[in-house]
Amino acid sequence: MLRKLLIGTALASGLAFAAHAEDVKEVQMLHWWTSGGEAAALNVLKGDLAKEGYAWKDVPVAGGGGDAAMTALKAMVAAGNYPTASQMLGYTVLDYAAAGVMGDLTETAKKEGWDKSVPAALQKFSVYEGKWVAAPVNVHSVNWLWINKAVMDKIGGTEPKTFDDFVALLDKAKAAGVIPLALGGQNWQEATMFDSVVLSTGGPEFYKKAFNDLDDASLKSDTMKKSFDNLAKLVTYVDPNFSGRDWNLATAMVIKGDALVQVMGDWAKGEFHAANKTPGTDFLCYRFPGTDGSVIYNSDMFGMFNVPDDRKAAQVALATATLSKSFQSAFNVVKGSVPARTDVPDTDFDACGKKGIADLKAANEGGTLFGSLAQGYGAPPAVANAYKDVVSKFVHGQIKTSDEAVTELVKAIDDAK
């Protein structure tokens, strides 16, 4: 358990940094934003803090799913070497909060009215036992298709509304000699795509029961078996070199026109943005077929640790900058995500961003906003890791049939609970 690993580190953290006569004007940030679009987005925050006189110290750990970064964070915290903040996902924030190593941003949150502007779904993960311990940066959603428009026009394709439509579109690309589906063969990418497949196959209520409630009957159902069948079908449209490919390299395949489509969260749009591509002209953004009206979300959060007093002013400056309306707009325009507060206008966002903001609002109000199991918002990390492992084994042929996949998924989730 994380609590056991970290026990006693609160005292160690106080000794890890020499006391200063005045506040340390440096923000130390652990994150996994290393692709072009991600780095460009992070520069917005660095610039905002530089205006306040704060130097930025990067602790970047490459890897799109964040697993390597979380391993690095665990080692830092166990050594009492707390960063000012770390990029984190949902249940991981709560794990560290339960271990007693997170700071307290409540005073800042009250002063700036975060409770009124941050959606309840995000507050569930950024507030622990009444205390704000993290600053939400954005809301991503994963159930998107990213399509190269020139290739789409060349093959005479139209927006797929159903899974069968999607398969027919992929067949057209294959017949035209284009790689139909760009995918990186890493477990978090495969599971992220499967999130959308399950929502498409079973519908909103099924997704919630299976991947948020972990309902045993839903996990064992024929609908879950059909979901694995549909995943197997999609994998037949992937090029043979997909294993181990980073997500942004898969996005680059679509940007260049080497592939028609990628199923990926809206951080992919940051790569199109960095390549100076325009939605509607160069690329198209559609909801994964059969999921329109629902949003599978995750949110990057800056978890704030219980740092020594001389570093707390930097932490407050970071939190304040992160939740400012100006930053929420400027950052998310570049990142591809949408703001983590509901009172930011969509004026500066492109067509995909405006759709993302409208979809989030509708899903939030309509009860169809669901945490991504692949992205750390559907269930605790042990369950999410078990899920990613089973899906990846199925994609790579280590689990042969959909029946076996369902059996393995139920067992893995039971063991992880």
Summary of the structure (lengths in Angstrom):
residues: 417
radius of gyration: 21.1
end to end distance: 12.5
largest distance: 69.1
contacts: 1509
relative contact order: 0.18
helix: 53%
strand: 15%
